[in-house]
Amino acid sequence: MADRLWVLGSAGWMPSAGNETSCFLVELGDELVMLDAGTGVANLGLASEALKRHDRVHVLLSHYHLDHVVGLMYLKRFFDDKRVDVYGPGIPVYPRSTASYIADLLQDTLYSAGSEGFAREVRFHDYAGQDFRVGDVPVTVRPQQHSAPSFELRLADAVTYATDTSYCPAAWKNPVPTKVLLHECWQQGSGDPRHTSVETLAQDLATDRFERTLLIHHNPAWDEATRAEVARIAKRHGMELARDGMVIDL
């Protein structure tokens, strides 16, 4: 089976324009990897055949904001018979471990299955801002600029995932090529210093280092005209707006 990427949640903060919040599924060889677990987890049925092929799933969290983790409580619908390993920044990047933060989010009074009840077996890991591996897949970690510690995650030479970050020209001066870049696009022009604009990406990002560049984490405040203009700017510079349901062979 070919390596593949499913876009399950391409919106930021809250579902908007028919898209759920941050969640991407990547099948690389013998490993199934989920990048963040926003409300896009609800779209896992789009990858039902891939789910049948794997007994274990790795869930990689870029950070702990709710729009990136709230879908953990939906996983029981899809992963009840699987082992799930959840990797988050954890200690010492944050004052507490990944297991501790998720235990707060999925405490029994808020979610009946609890923080370890959404799969047959659940294990939590802190990657601590350092490179690590999930099975045979190397994961390269790079810190980002955001309102809370957030990390870019690169899966081998297949996918680079950069969301919830302001754009840092020095960090992207000579990017490591991957087949797909998933980069946040929260605004059309300058505004929120915690996030990235399409105009900045159009001026500075070396999109030729990637086979495809998909813009993600879209702002739910965009009206139809703004979304169309962002899409036009992106297309002129070799980028495209991601949309839920996209399936890309890697």
N, C-alpha and C positions, 0 to 999 in steps of 0.2 A: 504494500500500500504506500502511495506517495505521501511524503511529508506535507502537512496541510495546516492552514490557519483559518479559524472561524472567528468572525467578528460577531460577538454576542451582545456587547454593550458599548456603544461609541459616544454616548452623551456624558456630560459632566454634571455633577451636583444632583440633578433630578432627571427622570425620564422626560424627553422632549422630542418633538418632531417625529414621533414613532420609534425613537431609539431609547434603549435602556442605558443605565449607567455602567461604568467601566468593567468590562469582562471580555477576555479573549482566550480562546482555546487553541493550543498548538500541539499537533501530533508530530513528534520527531522520532523516527525509528521505533524503538520499543517503549518510549516514554510518552505520557500524556500530561501536558502542563497547562495549567490555567493561570493567566496573568490577571490578578485582581479578581474580586468576587462581589461586584456591584449587583444591581438588579438585573443585569444581563444574564446572570445565572439562570433566570427563568427561560432563556432561549436555548438551553442545553439540548433540548429535543432536536434542534437542527443538526446536531452531531451525534445522533443516536447510534449510528453504525460504529463510529469511533469509540463510543462508550462501551459497546459490547466487546471490543477488542482488548480492553484493559481492565485489570483487576485493581490497579493502583493509580492514583492521580496525585500529582504535585500541584499545590496551590501556592503561587508566589505573590505576596502582597508588597506593593511599592511603598505603602504607608497605611495608616489606620483610619483615615477619614471615612465617615459612614457610607458615602457613595461608592466606596471601594471594598467594603466588607459586609454590608448589610445582607448581601445575597448568600452569605454562609448558611443562613438558616433555611435557604431553599435547597441546599445540596442534598438533603435527605430524600427528596423526590427522585434524585438521579443516582446518588452514590450510596444508598442504604446498604448495598452488598459489597462495597469496595473499601480498601484502605486509602485514607487521604492523609497526606503529609502537608501541613501548612507551614510555610516559611514567611517570617516577617522580620523587619529590621531588629526589633528587640534590644536587649541590653548589649553594649553600653550606649548605643545610639539613643535609645529611650530609657527612662528610669526604670521601666518594668519590662517583663518578658512578653513575647507574643501570646503565649498561653494565658497570661494574666489579663491582657487587654481583651482577648476574645472571650474569656470567662466572664468578664464584666458585661460584654455586649450580649452574650447568649446565656445569661444567668437564668435559672429555673423559673423565676417569677416573670420573666419576659418571653421566654421561649421554652416550651415544655420539654424538648429533647435535650436541652443543656448544651454546653460547649463541646462535648465529646460524643453527642448522640446523633450527629448528622451523617454518620457513616458506620460501617462495620467496625472499623478501627480508625482512630484519629490520633495523629502525632503532631506536636508543635515543635518548631525549630526557630532559633534566632540566627539570622545570617550576619548580624552585627556590622553591616556595612561592608562586608568582605565577600570576595568571590567564593563561590561554592559550586557543587555539582548536584544534579538530580538524576540519579542513575548514570547513564552515559553522556548526559548533556551538561556541558560546562555553562555556568551562569556567571556573567561578568557584571559587577555591581559598580555604579558610579553615583555619588551624591548629587542631589539637585537642589536648586534654590526654591524654597516654598515656605508656607507659613508654619509647617511642621516638617521634621526630617522626612525626606522623600527620596526615592532611589530609582535611577534608570536601571533597567534589567535587560541584559543581552543574552539571548539563547544561541550559543555557538555562532555560526555564520548565517543563521536563519532569520531571526527577528530581534530588532531593537525596540524596546518599549520605554517611552519617555513621556510620562504624564504628570500633571500637577507640578509644573516647574516654570519658572521664568527662563527666558532664553539666555544662555551664556555663550557669547561668540567664541571665547577662548576654548570652551569645552568642545565646540563643534567645528573648530578650524580645520581639523583633519580627522573626520569621523571614521571609525572602523566600519568598513562596508558590511552590510548584511542584505539578505534578499528583500526584506521588508522593514521599513521604519514606520513605527506607530508613534507619532509625535502630537502632543496636545496642541490645540488651537482654540483658545478661549475667547479671543477678541479679534476684531478686524484691524484696529490700529492700537497705539499705545494706550494704556489705561491702568489696569490692575498689575502692579509690579510682581505679583506672585505667579503670574501666568504669562502665556506666550500669544503673540498676535500673528496672523497670517502675513501681514506686511513685513514683519521682522524675518520670518522664515523665507519669504520670497526674496528679500534682499541679501540674505546671508547664508542660508543653508545649502550645502553642497549636495543637492538631490541626486546628482549623477553617481554618487557613491552607493546608491540603493536602487534595486530593480523597481521597487514601488515605494512611494511615500504616501501613507494614509494619515490624514489629520483627524484627530480624535478628541474626546473630552470637550465637545461643543457646548457653548454657552446656551442654556435654555431660554435666556432673555432675547436671543436673536429673533427678529421677525422674518418674514419670508424674503423681503428685499435684502436684508443683511446676509442671510444664509446664501442667497443667490450670488451676491457680490463676493463673499468669501470663497465660494466655489469657483467663480470666474478667475479670481486672483490666483488661487491654488492651481488651477488647470494651466494657466499661462506659464507657470514656473515648475511644471512637471510633478505636481502634487494633486491629490484628490481627497474630497471629504469621504471619510469612512461612513458606512451605513450598516446597520444591523442586518445580518443575513448574508453578508459577503463571505465567500469561501475562496481561499487563495492557495493554490498549489505552490509549495516551496522548493 
